[in-house]
Amino acid sequence: EAGVAQSPRYKIIEKRQSVAFWCNPISGHATLYWYQQILGQGPKLLIQFQNNGVVDDSQLPKDRFSAERLKGVDSTLKIQPAKLEDSAVYLCASSFVTSGRQEQFFGPGTRLTVL
Amino acid sequence: GQSLEQPSEVTAVEGAIVQINCTYQTSGFYGLSWYQQHDGGAPTFLSYNALDGLEETGRFSSFLSRSDSYGYLLLQELQMKDSASYFCAVRDRSNTGKLIFGQGTTLQVKP
């Protein structure tokens, strides 16, 4: 079974530039998550999709971050404009259902550096 | 709101047993999960406790006591490859059931 795919793996940009990340979840997983993980901290949920609808975006800085999940499969996360404090690893995860063990499968992440 | 506390670092020797604690303050949650993350890697699921008590999966066990707002991950027969960060996470009782992660514990296994 293929895992969660993310691209790019690394990105370096200057502040005020824009950047986009892509995620392809495990086939059949209805729930998709985007997390931000700052060095030395645990992942923080930015947005959660159920199929192509948003179920939680309470911690998404909506003035600069946006995300979409077209057709309930792939998803993109965009930052525009980026700030220095956005330097982090952006993790995408997916799960089959939002109950039970709540096992989430994570992708390798995109390491973003904002200069 | 929810908050979880873990020790920032733990060191142990190969072959030993180590316990990583997680205390939490929460208004209610469905269960406690544990994830492992190697440096530069993706978090991977280790275990989930929906009920109080001990769950065992091979060399790893996880425990939950809701009355004490406390859980732990127990790693036995430590191997060098167990050197990683370990995160506890609670599944929120909101409609979304989102996971809230602790800050993580870095485990260093020495020969």
HADDOCK unambig.tbl for C-alpha pairs under 7 A between the chains (distance, minus, plus):
assign (segid A and resid 41 and name CA) (segid B and resid 103 and name CA) 4.71 0.50 0.50
assign (segid A and resid 41 and name CA) (segid B and resid 104 and name CA) 6.51 0.50 0.50
assign (segid A and resid 42 and name CA) (segid B and resid 87 and name CA) 6.93 0.50 0.50
assign (segid A and resid 42 and name CA) (segid B and resid 101 and name CA) 5.54 0.50 0.50
assign (segid A and resid 42 and name CA) (segid B and resid 102 and name CA) 5.65 0.50 0.50
assign (segid A and resid 42 and name CA) (segid B and resid 103 and name CA) 4.50 0.50 0.50
assign (segid A and resid 42 and name CA) (segid B and resid 104 and name CA) 5.85 0.50 0.50
assign (segid A and resid 43 and name CA) (segid B and resid 101 and name CA) 6.20 0.50 0.50
assign (segid A and resid 44 and name CA) (segid B and resid 101 and name CA) 6.98 0.50 0.50
assign (segid A and resid 55 and name CA) (segid B and resid 96 and name CA) 6.25 0.50 0.50
assign (segid A and resid 56 and name CA) (segid B and resid 96 and name CA) 6.63 0.50 0.50
assign (segid A and resid 98 and name CA) (segid B and resid 97 and name CA) 6.70 0.50 0.50
assign (segid A and resid 101 and name CA) (segid B and resid 48 and name CA) 5.92 0.50 0.50
assign (segid A and resid 103 and name CA) (segid B and resid 45 and name CA) 6.25 0.50 0.50
assign (segid A and resid 104 and name CA) (segid B and resid 45 and name CA) 6.90 0.50 0.50
assign (segid A and resid 105 and name CA) (segid B and resid 44 and name CA) 6.78 0.50 0.50
assign (segid A and resid 106 and name CA) (segid B and resid 42 and name CA) 5.78 0.50 0.50
assign (segid A and resid 106 and name CA) (segid B and resid 43 and name CA) 6.10 0.50 0.50
assign (segid A and resid 106 and name CA) (segid B and resid 44 and name CA) 6.86 0.50 0.50
assign (segid A and resid 107 and name CA) (segid B and resid 42 and name CA) 5.98 0.50 0.50
assign (segid A and resid 108 and name CA) (segid B and resid 41 and name CA) 5.93 0.50 0.50
assign (segid A and resid 108 and name CA) (segid B and resid 42 and name CA) 4.87 0.50 0.50
assign (segid A and resid 109 and name CA) (segid B and resid 42 and name CA) 6.84 0.50 0.50
